[in-house]
Amino acid sequence: MYAAFENAFLTDNGGWKRRDPPTDAQIQCLDASNEVPERIFCGTFGDGLYRSVDSGETWEHVDVATNVMSLTVDPHDPDEVWLGTEPSAVYHSTDGGETWAEKPGLTDLPSASEWYFPPRPDTHHTRWIAVDPGDPEHLYVGIEAGALVQTHDKGETWEDRVSTARLDNHTLATHPDAPDRAYSAAGDGYAETHDKGETWTYPQDGLKHRYVWSIAVDSADPDTVLVSSASGARRAHASSNPESYVYRRDNGGTWQQCLEGLPGPDGMIRPVLAAGAAHEFYALTNRGLYRSSDSGEHWHDLGIEWDESLTTQRPRGLACIK
């Protein structure tokens, strides 16, 4: 397992270890594949992409883009990697990150004139890329903020947002046992589709905090979904006075808070969530890394030695090697 904060990197290779990050630039994202677990991709804001082929012992800089906001290793092929940037663009590698090609036309979509990122006007970015587990040609791409767009031919052409999709998509998820389904954690609420993105619904009964940041789906059950959320962006991200929650939804029911064993909500920056084995979830917080073996009912601190500097850093990525 690999975990990233804004300026810190942790690895678990039989024991957790804090390693020097690949750069002083702020980390934005990371990903790795179960099939090639020693190869890690780490994206930064200001210093581009870094790649490790030895589980984070050493890093090499990869010349592709300056501001890397999202990374996704294709679940069908670990040598295919997708990368999203600010300003919004999508790049694709077919050789494990050795070379990259931009997929043009993304910002030619009609809705692009309405995309924006409030902290940095006119510099919207590709926040998340998710590959359809049933069709490697089909990708969901979340733009922060303004759209959830799709491609059905690996980025050769793009399809604009549909009216029912969320606009401020933070994290997207899919599930191999439900290939027609996708899930979105967005600043304007939770959403899911059951028809490959043609229409989206908003099952939010019980979800009292609707600025949704991270999402994870039970690897054994596509109907069990966990999200992290807050009342708004400031309470989610600010280190001075954060307040965040974790919710679970089972079998189409109402959302239930799942905080037992977690260090929040007061003082907890929005967690990054990841699914492990069946009914197993992980939550990376500014207070520690937590594991649940009962679909989020109870959480247990993994007991990693926690540097005080991490308590004010936002978790950026969690790659769970199953």
N, C-alpha and C positions, 0 to 999 in steps of 0.2 A: 504494500500500500504506500502511496505517496500523498503528501499533504503540502499545500503551499499557502503562505500568507503573503502580505504585500512585500515583505522584505525578509522572508525566512522560508526554509525548505526542510521538510522532515521526511525520512524514509524508514520503512520497516522491512528489514532483511533478516528476520529472526530476532529483532530487537530494535526499538526505535532509536533513531539518531538524528540530531539536528546537524544539517550540513550547510555550508556556505551557499547562498543563492548564486546563480550563475552570473549575476550582474547587480549593480547598485540600483538599476532602474526598477520601478514598481512592477511586481509580478501581477499578471491579470488572469492567467489560466494555465492549466496543464492537462495532459491526458497521456495514457499509455494503453497498451493492448495486452489482453490475457495471453495471447499467443507469442508475443515478444515482450515480456514484462520488463526486461532490462533497458528497453528503449523508451525514453521519456521525452515528451515535448513540453516546453515551457515558454509561454508567450509573455512579453513585457510591454509596458507602455513607455516608449522612448528609445528602447534598445532592441526591438525586434524579437526574433525567435532564437531559442537555444534548444539544443538536442543533446541528450546523454545516451550513450549506448552501454553504460556500465552502472545502471541503477542510481545515477546521481553522483557517482564518485568524481567524474569529470564532465565538463560541458564544452560544446563547440557552438559558436555563433553561426547561424544560417542566414544568408542574405536573401530575404524575401520581402519584408515590409517593416516599417518602423514601429507602428503601434498595433500589436497583436492582441486582440480582445477575446478570441475564442479559438478552441482547438478540438477536433474530433477525429479519432482514429476509426476508420470504417470497420464496423463489426464483421463485415463479410471478408475483409482482406486487410491485414495489419500494415501492408505497404501503402495502402491508400489513406491519405491524411487530408483533412479539410481544415482550412484556416480562415478566420474572419478578422477584419481590420477596422481601424478608424483612420480616415473616413471609410464609410461602408464599402467593402469589397470582399470577394471570396476567392481564395486560392486553393489549388488542388495539387497534391503530389501523388505519384503512382510508384515511387521508388523509396518509400520510407523516409521521405523528407530530404533527400539529396537535391532534388530539383523541384521547382514550383512553377505553375502557370496560373495566371489570373483568368477567372471566368467572367468575361465582359458582359455588359448589358444590365447589370443589377440596378444601377442608378438611372437607367433609361425608363424604368417602370413609371406609369402615370402618377402613382402615389408618392414618388420620391421627393417631389417638391414640398411635401408635408412632413418629411422625416426631420427629426431634430433631437438634440440631447441638451436638456436645459442647462446643466452646469457649463457646457461649452457649446454655445449656439452654432448651428449649421455644421456640427461635426458629429453627426449620428454615426453609429458603428454597428457592426455585425456582432451581436452579443452571444448568439448561440447557433450551432449547426447540429442538426440531428438527422441521421441516415435511417430511412425506412428499413426495418429488419427484414421485410419481405421483398424489397425491391431496391437494390443498390443504386439504381438510376434516380431514385426519388429522395429528395432532401427537403427538410423543413428548415428555414432560415429566419431567425428572429432578429429584427432590427430595433435597436434601442436609440430613439423611440420612434414608432410610427407604423410598423408593419410586421406581419408574419407572411413571408413570401415562400414560394416553392419552385422547385425544378423537377422535371420528370425525365431529364436527359443529362444528368450530371453537370448542370450549369451551362449547357450549350444555349438554352433558352430559359427564361424566367417567367413565372406566373405571378401576377400581382396579388396583393392581399384580397381576401374575401371579406364581405361586410361583417360577418359574425366573428372574425378572428380578433384576438386582443391586439392592442397597439404597442404596449410597452413590455414586450416579452423578454424575460430575464433568463429562464432556463426552460429547455424543451426536453421531453423524454418520450421514448417509445418502448415497446415490449415485444419480444419475439413470439410470444404466444397469442398476441392480439395485433397482428400486423396492420390492420385497418385503423388502429387507434394511435393517437398522439396526445400528449399532455403538455400544458403550458403553465408555468409560474410567471405571472406578469404583475407589473406595478398597478395595473387596473383590474387585477383579480385573477382567479384561477379559471382555466378553460380546458376542455377536452373535445376531441373529435373522434367519431367512430366510422368515418367514411373517407379516411386519408386526406383530411384537411378541406374537404369541400364545404362542410358546415361545422360550426363550433357551438358547444353549449356551455353554460356557466353554472354547474352544480356547486352552490356556495352556502347551502343551508348549514348553519353552525360555524362557518368560517367568519369569526368576528373581526379578524385583522386581515385586511384584504390587499395590503401591499405585499405581494408574494414574491419571494426571491429564489429559493431553491426547491427542487422536487426530486423525489426518488420513488421508484415503483418496485414492489416486492418481486424479486427475481422468479418466484414460484407462483405469483398470483397477480395478474394485471389489474385486478379489482382492488388491490390494497395500495394506496397512494399516501405518501407523506410529503408535506410541504413545510418550509419555514416562512414566517410572515411577520409583519409588524403593522402598526397603524398608519405608517407613512415612511417615506424615505429617510427622514432625519432620525427617527427612532430605530430604524433598521441598521443604518450605517455609521452614525456618529459615535465616536468612542467616548464622548463626554457623558452621555446620558442615554445609552441604548436600552431598548426594551423589545425583545423578540420572542416569538412563540414557535412551537412545532405542533402541527395538526396531522391527524390521520383520518382517512376515509376508507371504509370497507364496504364492498358489495353494493355500491350505489347508495349508501346511507348518508347520514349527516356527518359533518366534520366534528372530530373530538380532539381537544387539547391533549398532547402527550408530552408532559414536562417532568414526569417523575424520574428523578435522578439527574436531570439536566441542571445547569447552573443558572437558569433564568426563571422568569423572563427578565427581571430587572438586572441590568448590567451585561446582558448577553447580546452581542452583535449578531445579526442574522446568521444562523448556521448554514454551512454547506453540507448537503446530505448526499449519501451514496448508498446503494443497495449492495449487499454482499451475497451470501448464500441464501437459501430459502428462509424467509421471515427475518433475515438479518439486515440491520441498517447501521450506518455510521453517521455521526453528526460532528463536524469540525466546528468548534466555537473558539472564541477568544479566551476561554477559560480552560480548554482542554479538548481532547478527542474522546467521544463517547460511543458506546456500542449498545445496540439492543438486539436481543435474540428472539423477541416476541412481537415483532412488527411494531415496535415503538411504544408498547405498553409500559416498559421499564427501560431505563438507561443506566449504564455503568461506566464510570470513568476508567479509561484504560491505564491510568496511572503514569502517563508520560511525564518526565521531568519538565516542568513548565517555566520557561523564562518569563520574567516580569514584562519584558518588552512585548510579548505576544498578546498581553491582555488588552492592548490598545490597537492591535492590528486587525484588519478585516480578513477573515478566511477567504481565500481566492479559489482553491481547487482541491478536490479530493478524488484520487484515482484508486479505485478498489480493485485489486487484482484477485479474481476469484480462483 
